[in-house]
Amino acid sequence: MCLSWFSSWRSSLKHLRAYKGPGSLTPQVGLCCVGITVGIAFCTRRERSINLRQRLQAETRQILTGNKRRICNMLTLFHFGFSGAMTEPQSPPEPTAAGESLGEIGGNYKITIFELENFQGKKRELTEETPNVTEEALEKVGSIQVESGPWLGFERQAFCGEQFVLEKGAYPRWDSWSNSHSSDSLMSLRPLLIDSNEHKIHLFENAGYSGRKMEIVDDDVPSLWAHGFQDRVASVKALKGTWVGYEYPGYRGRQYVFERGEYQHWNEWDASQPQIQAVRRVRDQQWHQQGCFEAS
């Protein structure tokens, strides 16, 4: 549009140059020059206005594009969580094999009980606590194979009576898991929690954590007498790990399991008297290659 307007002014200027009338050239030429100047200024201003509008439109599109990108990023963060970055999708956990049950700390618990000695007769595989073995179609337990554990057996149903610690290994007869040899009955079982690879226990002479005190850290003590402590233990604090106490030295007699916790009186670990003469750690294959305690 500006170019056509400027062309018309150029043609007018040619006509004025062809005109030879006296005294009339200067005013008209001056008027023409003024018109050309105004037209050029108008065209320049219009072009600047068009360039400015185009620049504003381009910047607006750039801002909108950036905002759109930021909004998409925000929606992505809302979808995947505020983790600072997109997290990779996690695959579902692999199912455990049949017959295996995850324990409290990620280990597996599996035990096989046989009705007869030397792993004969009917058998049942267990992966969880069993308050009554007769519900598993067995009249009694004659032998045991612990594949992963440890486990805790009880003389009577509902986890009562004398206790038997069953660590990884084979038990062909009842006297291989009973240190007191006073009963061949085992009527209930449950997994024994091992919550730490560190062990620490406090033994007290009197109930209520009073009297003489003995501290044992990451060690097995076959005789408290050999360490200058009497056989009377009336209260216990199991600070780390799982322990088992024995009625007599050399890990003999009735067993008393101490899972992490406090025991103010010997009745709390089902003892008839405050007598413990040996203490050891209960360990399993999760932290120890041997996986079980073997009596000498």
Contacts in CASP RR format, 6 or more apart in sequence:
PFRMAT RR
TARGET T0000
AUTHOR 0000-0000-0000
METHOD contacts of the structure
MODEL  1
MCLSWFSSWRSSLKHLRAYKGPGSLTPQVGLCCVGITVGIAFCTRRERSI
NLRQRLQAETRQILTGNKRRICNMLTLFHFGFSGAMTEPQSPPEPTAAGE
SLGEIGGNYKITIFELENFQGKKRELTEETPNVTEEALEKVGSIQVESGP
WLGFERQAFCGEQFVLEKGAYPRWDSWSNSHSSDSLMSLRPLLIDSNEHK
IHLFENAGYSGRKMEIVDDDVPSLWAHGFQDRVASVKALKGTWVGYEYPG
YRGRQYVFERGEYQHWNEWDASQPQIQAVRRVRDQQWHQQGCFEAS
2 39 0 8 1.000
2 42 0 8 1.000
2 43 0 8 1.000
2 46 0 8 1.000
2 47 0 8 1.000
5 39 0 8 1.000
5 43 0 8 1.000
6 36 0 8 1.000
6 39 0 8 1.000
6 40 0 8 1.000
6 43 0 8 1.000
9 32 0 8 1.000
9 35 0 8 1.000
9 36 0 8 1.000
9 39 0 8 1.000
12 32 0 8 1.000
13 29 0 8 1.000
13 32 0 8 1.000
13 36 0 8 1.000
16 25 0 8 1.000
16 28 0 8 1.000
16 29 0 8 1.000
16 32 0 8 1.000
19 25 0 8 1.000
19 28 0 8 1.000
76 86 0 8 1.000
77 84 0 8 1.000
80 86 0 8 1.000
80 87 0 8 1.000
81 87 0 8 1.000
96 102 0 8 1.000
96 108 0 8 1.000
99 110 0 8 1.000
99 125 0 8 1.000
99 127 0 8 1.000
100 108 0 8 1.000
100 110 0 8 1.000
100 127 0 8 1.000
101 108 0 8 1.000
101 109 0 8 1.000
101 110 0 8 1.000
101 127 0 8 1.000
101 128 0 8 1.000
102 108 0 8 1.000
103 109 0 8 1.000
103 191 0 8 1.000
104 191 0 8 1.000
104 193 0 8 1.000
104 195 0 8 1.000
105 193 0 8 1.000
105 194 0 8 1.000
105 195 0 8 1.000
105 286 0 8 1.000
107 148 0 8 1.000
107 286 0 8 1.000
108 127 0 8 1.000
108 148 0 8 1.000
108 149 0 8 1.000
109 127 0 8 1.000
109 128 0 8 1.000
109 148 0 8 1.000
109 149 0 8 1.000
109 151 0 8 1.000
109 191 0 8 1.000
110 125 0 8 1.000
110 126 0 8 1.000
110 127 0 8 1.000
110 146 0 8 1.000
110 147 0 8 1.000
110 148 0 8 1.000
110 149 0 8 1.000
111 125 0 8 1.000
111 126 0 8 1.000
111 127 0 8 1.000
111 144 0 8 1.000
111 145 0 8 1.000
111 146 0 8 1.000
111 147 0 8 1.000
111 149 0 8 1.000
111 151 0 8 1.000
111 166 0 8 1.000
111 189 0 8 1.000
112 123 0 8 1.000
112 124 0 8 1.000
112 125 0 8 1.000
112 126 0 8 1.000
112 144 0 8 1.000
112 145 0 8 1.000
112 147 0 8 1.000
113 123 0 8 1.000
113 124 0 8 1.000
113 126 0 8 1.000
113 133 0 8 1.000
113 136 0 8 1.000
113 138 0 8 1.000
113 141 0 8 1.000
113 142 0 8 1.000
113 143 0 8 1.000
113 144 0 8 1.000
113 189 0 8 1.000
114 120 0 8 1.000
114 121 0 8 1.000
114 122 0 8 1.000
114 123 0 8 1.000
114 141 0 8 1.000
114 142 0 8 1.000
114 143 0 8 1.000
114 144 0 8 1.000
114 145 0 8 1.000
115 121 0 8 1.000
115 122 0 8 1.000
115 123 0 8 1.000
115 138 0 8 1.000
115 139 0 8 1.000
115 140 0 8 1.000
115 141 0 8 1.000
115 142 0 8 1.000
116 142 0 8 1.000
116 143 0 8 1.000
117 142 0 8 1.000
117 143 0 8 1.000
117 172 0 8 1.000
117 173 0 8 1.000
117 174 0 8 1.000
118 143 0 8 1.000
118 172 0 8 1.000
118 173 0 8 1.000
119 143 0 8 1.000
119 145 0 8 1.000
119 170 0 8 1.000
119 172 0 8 1.000
120 143 0 8 1.000
122 137 0 8 1.000
122 138 0 8 1.000
124 133 0 8 1.000
124 136 0 8 1.000
124 137 0 8 1.000
124 138 0 8 1.000
126 136 0 8 1.000
126 189 0 8 1.000
128 191 0 8 1.000
129 159 0 8 1.000
129 188 0 8 1.000
129 189 0 8 1.000
129 190 0 8 1.000
129 191 0 8 1.000
130 136 0 8 1.000
130 188 0 8 1.000
130 189 0 8 1.000
130 190 0 8 1.000
131 157 0 8 1.000
131 158 0 8 1.000
131 159 0 8 1.000
131 188 0 8 1.000
132 157 0 8 1.000
132 158 0 8 1.000
132 187 0 8 1.000
132 188 0 8 1.000
133 140 0 8 1.000
133 141 0 8 1.000
133 186 0 8 1.000
133 187 0 8 1.000
133 188 0 8 1.000
133 189 0 8 1.000
134 157 0 8 1.000
134 187 0 8 1.000
140 185 0 8 1.000
140 186 0 8 1.000
141 174 0 8 1.000
141 186 0 8 1.000
141 187 0 8 1.000
142 173 0 8 1.000
142 174 0 8 1.000
142 184 0 8 1.000
142 186 0 8 1.000
143 170 0 8 1.000
143 171 0 8 1.000
143 172 0 8 1.000
143 173 0 8 1.000
144 166 0 8 1.000
144 170 0 8 1.000
144 171 0 8 1.000
144 177 0 8 1.000
144 186 0 8 1.000
145 169 0 8 1.000
145 170 0 8 1.000
145 171 0 8 1.000
146 166 0 8 1.000
146 167 0 8 1.000
146 168 0 8 1.000
146 169 0 8 1.000
146 170 0 8 1.000
146 171 0 8 1.000
146 292 0 8 1.000
147 168 0 8 1.000
148 168 0 8 1.000
148 284 0 8 1.000
148 285 0 8 1.000
149 166 0 8 1.000
149 167 0 8 1.000
149 168 0 8 1.000
149 191 0 8 1.000
149 192 0 8 1.000
149 284 0 8 1.000
149 285 0 8 1.000
150 165 0 8 1.000
150 166 0 8 1.000
150 167 0 8 1.000
150 168 0 8 1.000
150 191 0 8 1.000
150 192 0 8 1.000
150 194 0 8 1.000
150 282 0 8 1.000
150 284 0 8 1.000
150 292 0 8 1.000
151 165 0 8 1.000
151 166 0 8 1.000
151 189 0 8 1.000
151 190 0 8 1.000
151 191 0 8 1.000
151 192 0 8 1.000
152 163 0 8 1.000
152 164 0 8 1.000
152 165 0 8 1.000
152 166 0 8 1.000
152 189 0 8 1.000
152 190 0 8 1.000
152 191 0 8 1.000
152 192 0 8 1.000
152 257 0 8 1.000
153 159 0 8 1.000
153 163 0 8 1.000
153 164 0 8 1.000
153 165 0 8 1.000
153 166 0 8 1.000
153 177 0 8 1.000
153 186 0 8 1.000
153 188 0 8 1.000
153 189 0 8 1.000
153 190 0 8 1.000
154 160 0 8 1.000
154 161 0 8 1.000
154 162 0 8 1.000
154 163 0 8 1.000
154 164 0 8 1.000
154 186 0 8 1.000
154 187 0 8 1.000
154 188 0 8 1.000
154 189 0 8 1.000
154 190 0 8 1.000
155 161 0 8 1.000
155 162 0 8 1.000
155 163 0 8 1.000
155 164 0 8 1.000
155 183 0 8 1.000
155 185 0 8 1.000
155 186 0 8 1.000
155 187 0 8 1.000
156 185 0 8 1.000
156 187 0 8 1.000
156 188 0 8 1.000
157 187 0 8 1.000
157 188 0 8 1.000
158 188 0 8 1.000
159 188 0 8 1.000
159 190 0 8 1.000
160 188 0 8 1.000
160 270 0 8 1.000
161 270 0 8 1.000
162 178 0 8 1.000
162 180 0 8 1.000
162 182 0 8 1.000
162 183 0 8 1.000
162 254 0 8 1.000
162 255 0 8 1.000
163 254 0 8 1.000
163 255 0 8 1.000
163 256 0 8 1.000
163 257 0 8 1.000
163 270 0 8 1.000
164 177 0 8 1.000
164 178 0 8 1.000
164 186 0 8 1.000
164 255 0 8 1.000
165 177 0 8 1.000
165 192 0 8 1.000
165 244 0 8 1.000
165 255 0 8 1.000
165 257 0 8 1.000
165 282 0 8 1.000
166 177 0 8 1.000
166 189 0 8 1.000
167 282 0 8 1.000
167 283 0 8 1.000
167 284 0 8 1.000
167 291 0 8 1.000
167 292 0 8 1.000
167 293 0 8 1.000
168 284 0 8 1.000
168 285 0 8 1.000
168 291 0 8 1.000
168 292 0 8 1.000
169 292 0 8 1.000
171 177 0 8 1.000
174 184 0 8 1.000
174 186 0 8 1.000
175 181 0 8 1.000
175 184 0 8 1.000
177 186 0 8 1.000
178 184 0 8 1.000
179 246 0 8 1.000
179 251 0 8 1.000
179 252 0 8 1.000
179 253 0 8 1.000
179 254 0 8 1.000
179 255 0 8 1.000
180 247 0 8 1.000
180 252 0 8 1.000
180 253 0 8 1.000
180 254 0 8 1.000
180 255 0 8 1.000
182 254 0 8 1.000
192 242 0 8 1.000
192 257 0 8 1.000
192 259 0 8 1.000
192 282 0 8 1.000
193 242 0 8 1.000
193 259 0 8 1.000
194 241 0 8 1.000
194 242 0 8 1.000
194 282 0 8 1.000
194 283 0 8 1.000
194 284 0 8 1.000
194 286 0 8 1.000
195 241 0 8 1.000
195 242 0 8 1.000
195 260 0 8 1.000
196 240 0 8 1.000
196 241 0 8 1.000
196 260 0 8 1.000
197 286 0 8 1.000
197 287 0 8 1.000
198 218 0 8 1.000
198 240 0 8 1.000
198 241 0 8 1.000
199 216 0 8 1.000
199 217 0 8 1.000
199 218 0 8 1.000
199 219 0 8 1.000
199 240 0 8 1.000
199 241 0 8 1.000
199 242 0 8 1.000
199 243 0 8 1.000
199 281 0 8 1.000
200 215 0 8 1.000
200 216 0 8 1.000
200 217 0 8 1.000
200 218 0 8 1.000
200 239 0 8 1.000
200 240 0 8 1.000
200 241 0 8 1.000
201 215 0 8 1.000
201 216 0 8 1.000
201 236 0 8 1.000
201 237 0 8 1.000
201 238 0 8 1.000
201 239 0 8 1.000
201 240 0 8 1.000
201 243 0 8 1.000
201 258 0 8 1.000
201 279 0 8 1.000
202 209 0 8 1.000
202 213 0 8 1.000
202 214 0 8 1.000
202 215 0 8 1.000
202 236 0 8 1.000
202 237 0 8 1.000
202 239 0 8 1.000
203 213 0 8 1.000
203 214 0 8 1.000
203 215 0 8 1.000
203 216 0 8 1.000
203 224 0 8 1.000
203 229 0 8 1.000
203 233 0 8 1.000
203 236 0 8 1.000
203 276 0 8 1.000
203 279 0 8 1.000
204 210 0 8 1.000
204 211 0 8 1.000
204 212 0 8 1.000
204 213 0 8 1.000
204 233 0 8 1.000
204 234 0 8 1.000
204 235 0 8 1.000
204 236 0 8 1.000
204 237 0 8 1.000
205 211 0 8 1.000
205 212 0 8 1.000
205 213 0 8 1.000
205 230 0 8 1.000
205 232 0 8 1.000
205 233 0 8 1.000
205 234 0 8 1.000
206 234 0 8 1.000
206 235 0 8 1.000
207 234 0 8 1.000
207 235 0 8 1.000
207 264 0 8 1.000
207 265 0 8 1.000
207 266 0 8 1.000
207 274 0 8 1.000
208 234 0 8 1.000
208 235 0 8 1.000
208 264 0 8 1.000
208 265 0 8 1.000
209 235 0 8 1.000
209 237 0 8 1.000
209 262 0 8 1.000
209 264 0 8 1.000
210 235 0 8 1.000
212 229 0 8 1.000
212 230 0 8 1.000
214 224 0 8 1.000
214 227 0 8 1.000
214 229 0 8 1.000
216 279 0 8 1.000
218 281 0 8 1.000
219 281 0 8 1.000
220 279 0 8 1.000
220 280 0 8 1.000
220 281 0 8 1.000
220 293 0 8 1.000
221 227 0 8 1.000
221 278 0 8 1.000
221 279 0 8 1.000
221 280 0 8 1.000
222 249 0 8 1.000
222 250 0 8 1.000
222 251 0 8 1.000
222 278 0 8 1.000
222 280 0 8 1.000
223 249 0 8 1.000
223 250 0 8 1.000
223 277 0 8 1.000
223 278 0 8 1.000
224 230 0 8 1.000
224 231 0 8 1.000
224 233 0 8 1.000
224 249 0 8 1.000
224 276 0 8 1.000
224 277 0 8 1.000
224 278 0 8 1.000
224 279 0 8 1.000
225 231 0 8 1.000
225 249 0 8 1.000
225 277 0 8 1.000
231 275 0 8 1.000
231 276 0 8 1.000
231 277 0 8 1.000
232 274 0 8 1.000
232 275 0 8 1.000
233 266 0 8 1.000
233 274 0 8 1.000
233 275 0 8 1.000
233 276 0 8 1.000
234 265 0 8 1.000
234 266 0 8 1.000
234 274 0 8 1.000
235 263 0 8 1.000
235 264 0 8 1.000
235 265 0 8 1.000
235 266 0 8 1.000
236 258 0 8 1.000
236 262 0 8 1.000
236 263 0 8 1.000
236 269 0 8 1.000
237 261 0 8 1.000
237 262 0 8 1.000
237 263 0 8 1.000
238 258 0 8 1.000
238 259 0 8 1.000
238 260 0 8 1.000
238 261 0 8 1.000
238 262 0 8 1.000
238 263 0 8 1.000
239 260 0 8 1.000
239 261 0 8 1.000
240 260 0 8 1.000
241 259 0 8 1.000
241 260 0 8 1.000
241 281 0 8 1.000
241 282 0 8 1.000
242 257 0 8 1.000
242 258 0 8 1.000
242 259 0 8 1.000
242 260 0 8 1.000
242 281 0 8 1.000
242 282 0 8 1.000
243 257 0 8 1.000
243 258 0 8 1.000
243 279 0 8 1.000
243 280 0 8 1.000
243 281 0 8 1.000
243 282 0 8 1.000
244 255 0 8 1.000
244 256 0 8 1.000
244 257 0 8 1.000
244 258 0 8 1.000
244 279 0 8 1.000
244 280 0 8 1.000
244 282 0 8 1.000
245 255 0 8 1.000
245 256 0 8 1.000
245 257 0 8 1.000
245 258 0 8 1.000
245 276 0 8 1.000
245 278 0 8 1.000
245 279 0 8 1.000
245 280 0 8 1.000
246 252 0 8 1.000
246 253 0 8 1.000
246 254 0 8 1.000
246 255 0 8 1.000
246 256 0 8 1.000
246 276 0 8 1.000
246 277 0 8 1.000
246 278 0 8 1.000
246 279 0 8 1.000
246 280 0 8 1.000
247 253 0 8 1.000
247 254 0 8 1.000
247 255 0 8 1.000
247 256 0 8 1.000
247 275 0 8 1.000
247 276 0 8 1.000
247 277 0 8 1.000
248 277 0 8 1.000
248 278 0 8 1.000
249 277 0 8 1.000
249 278 0 8 1.000
250 277 0 8 1.000
250 278 0 8 1.000
250 295 0 8 1.000
251 278 0 8 1.000
251 280 0 8 1.000
251 295 0 8 1.000
252 278 0 8 1.000
254 271 0 8 1.000
256 269 0 8 1.000
256 270 0 8 1.000
256 271 0 8 1.000
256 276 0 8 1.000
257 269 0 8 1.000
257 282 0 8 1.000
258 269 0 8 1.000
263 269 0 8 1.000
266 273 0 8 1.000
266 274 0 8 1.000
280 293 0 8 1.000
281 293 0 8 1.000
282 293 0 8 1.000
283 290 0 8 1.000
283 291 0 8 1.000
283 292 0 8 1.000
283 293 0 8 1.000
284 291 0 8 1.000
284 292 0 8 1.000
285 291 0 8 1.000
285 292 0 8 1.000
END
